[in-house]
Amino acid sequence: MSTRSIIDAIQEFSKKFELSKINALNKKDKSSKGKIDKKIAALVNVLNSCNCFYTTSSCSGRVALIEETGKKHEKAVLWSCHSKITKQQLLNAIKKAMKKCKKSATLMLKFEPCVVALIAKTLDDAASIVKFAKQIGWKRSGIAINKQGKIFVELMSTEVLALPIPNENVSNENIDAKMVDLLVKEINKRFSRTWQKIEKLRQTIKRKF
């Protein structure tokens, strides 16, 4: 598409934005939880109260054990948690996940930070929220536009953690207690940081929009 065509499409979608927002917010939540994470609900509500945005998905951060085969679309979440964890929780989760994990696959322990996907009414609105989000630590944020002129914004923080869990680590004898303690501390630190950024963004949106 030419630059002129993209601009025209954006302007046309902007005229339909209110109807698009009503339709989107009236749809049933199709996430696995079926509801918005409690820690990010206030931010989602503030965004949806703005005239220039509506949210399409969100996550307040999670720790997960994921089976990966090496192929892009062949992944399975074997366990996940959206709140701080204890050492025993993690040990139990690893043991259960290892029993489910295919021998040919790799079991990955991951922390995924807060993320919000939304639609913006104008390109200026999208650029503004990305700028403000990056200033308070949501560094992995950006904008995309489709052929219909719909402006997609993804706001994501940076507290990523990913490491493989070797098969032998599943037995009580081989589990390094200090390593598990360290992992739990790091995961819980990331939860604290990502939740602080959620609140900072909520306050920023209220002031700026």
C-alpha positions in Angstrom: 0.0 0.0 0.0 1.1 3.5 -0.7 1.6 6.1 2.1 -1.5 7.9 0.8 -3.6 4.8 0.9 -2.5 4.0 4.4 -3.4 7.5 5.6 -6.8 7.3 3.9 -7.4 3.9 5.6 -6.5 5.2 9.0 -8.8 8.2 8.6 -11.6 5.9 7.5 -11.2 3.6 10.4 -11.1 6.6 12.8 -14.6 7.4 11.7 -15.7 3.9 12.7 -13.7 3.8 15.9 -16.6 4.2 18.3 -18.6 1.4 16.8 -15.5 -0.9 16.6 -14.9 -0.2 20.3 -18.5 -1.0 21.4 -18.4 -4.3 19.4 -15.0 -5.3 20.8 -15.8 -4.6 24.4 -19.1 -6.4 24.2 -17.4 -9.6 23.0 -17.0 -12.6 25.4 -13.5 -12.9 27.0 -11.9 -15.8 25.1 -8.8 -16.0 27.2 -8.0 -19.3 29.1 -8.9 -17.6 32.4 -12.1 -16.1 31.0 -11.5 -12.8 32.8 -9.0 -10.0 33.2 -6.1 -10.5 35.7 -6.9 -8.7 38.9 -3.5 -6.9 39.0 -4.1 -5.3 35.6 -7.9 -4.7 35.7 -7.6 -1.1 36.9 -5.3 -0.2 34.0 -7.6 -1.9 31.5 -10.5 0.0 32.9 -8.7 3.4 32.6 -7.7 2.6 29.0 -11.2 1.6 28.0 -12.6 4.8 29.6 -10.5 6.9 27.2 -12.1 8.1 24.0 -9.1 7.1 22.0 -8.3 3.5 23.0 -9.8 0.2 23.7 -8.0 -3.0 24.9 -8.1 -6.3 23.1 -6.0 -8.4 25.5 -3.9 -8.1 28.6 -1.8 -10.0 31.1 -0.4 -8.8 34.4 2.6 -11.1 34.1 3.0 -14.9 34.6 5.5 -17.6 35.3 5.0 -20.7 33.2 6.5 -24.1 32.4 6.3 -24.6 28.6 7.0 -27.7 26.5 8.9 -26.6 23.4 9.7 -28.9 20.4 11.8 -26.4 18.5 9.1 -25.7 16.0 7.5 -22.3 16.2 3.9 -23.3 16.7 4.4 -26.4 18.7 4.4 -25.2 22.3 2.3 -26.4 25.2 1.8 -24.6 28.5 2.0 -27.3 31.2 1.7 -25.0 34.2 1.3 -21.3 34.8 0.7 -18.9 37.6 -0.1 -15.1 37.6 1.0 -14.4 41.2 4.1 -14.8 43.3 5.2 -18.3 44.1 6.8 -20.4 46.8 9.7 -22.8 46.5 7.4 -25.8 47.0 5.0 -24.5 44.4 7.8 -24.4 41.8 9.2 -27.8 42.8 5.8 -29.4 42.6 5.1 -27.7 39.2 8.4 -28.9 37.7 7.9 -32.5 38.8 4.4 -32.6 37.4 5.4 -30.9 34.2 8.3 -33.2 33.6 6.0 -36.2 33.7 3.9 -34.6 30.9 6.8 -33.3 28.8 7.7 -35.3 25.8 11.2 -36.8 25.9 12.0 -35.1 22.6 10.9 -31.7 23.8 12.5 -29.1 26.1 10.8 -27.9 29.3 11.3 -24.2 29.6 10.8 -22.1 32.7 9.7 -18.6 31.7 8.6 -15.4 33.3 6.6 -13.2 30.9 6.1 -9.6 31.9 2.9 -7.5 31.8 1.5 -6.8 28.3 -1.5 -4.9 27.0 -2.8 -5.0 23.4 -5.0 -2.2 22.3 -6.5 -0.3 19.4 -5.9 3.5 19.0 -8.2 5.9 17.3 -5.4 7.9 15.6 -1.7 7.5 14.9 -1.0 10.5 17.2 -2.8 8.7 20.1 -0.8 5.5 19.4 2.5 7.4 19.3 1.7 9.3 22.5 0.9 6.2 24.6 3.9 4.3 23.3 6.1 7.3 24.2 4.7 7.5 27.7 4.8 3.8 28.3 8.5 3.6 27.2 9.4 6.4 29.6 8.2 4.4 32.6 9.8 1.1 31.6 7.4 -0.6 29.1 10.3 -0.6 26.7 9.1 -3.4 24.3 6.2 -1.3 23.0 5.3 -0.6 19.4 2.7 0.2 16.7 1.3 -1.8 13.7 -1.3 -0.8 11.1 -3.3 -3.2 9.0 -4.8 -2.6 5.5 -8.1 -1.5 7.0 -6.3 1.4 8.8 -6.8 -0.2 12.3 -3.9 0.9 14.6 -2.6 -1.8 16.8 -0.6 -0.9 19.9 1.3 -3.5 22.0 2.7 -2.3 25.4 5.1 -4.7 27.0 7.5 -4.6 29.9 11.0 -6.1 30.0 11.2 -8.5 32.9 11.7 -11.6 30.8 13.3 -14.8 32.2 13.7 -18.0 30.2 15.8 -21.1 31.0 15.6 -24.8 30.2 14.9 -27.4 33.0 17.1 -30.5 32.4 15.4 -33.9 32.8 17.6 -34.9 35.7 16.6 -32.0 37.8 13.2 -33.5 38.5 14.3 -35.9 41.2 14.5 -34.7 44.8 18.2 -35.9 45.1 19.3 -33.8 42.1 17.4 -30.6 42.7 19.7 -27.8 43.7 17.9 -26.1 46.6 19.9 -22.9 46.4 19.2 -22.6 42.6 15.4 -23.1 43.2 15.5 -20.5 46.0 17.3 -18.1 43.6 14.8 -18.7 40.8 11.8 -18.1 43.1 13.3 -14.8 44.4 14.0 -13.7 40.8 10.5 -14.6 39.6 8.9 -12.8 42.6 11.1 -9.7 42.0 9.9 -9.6 38.4 6.3 -9.9 39.6 6.8 -6.9 41.9 8.5 -4.8 39.2 5.9 -5.6 36.5 3.0 -4.8 38.9 4.7 -1.4 39.8 4.9 -0.6 36.1 1.2 -1.4 35.7 0.3 1.1 38.4 2.7 3.7 37.0 1.1 3.4 33.6 -2.4 3.6 35.0 -1.5 6.9 36.7 0.2 8.2 33.6 -2.9 7.4 31.4 -5.2 9.2 33.9 -3.0 12.3 33.8 -2.2 12.4 30.0 -5.4 11.3 28.5 
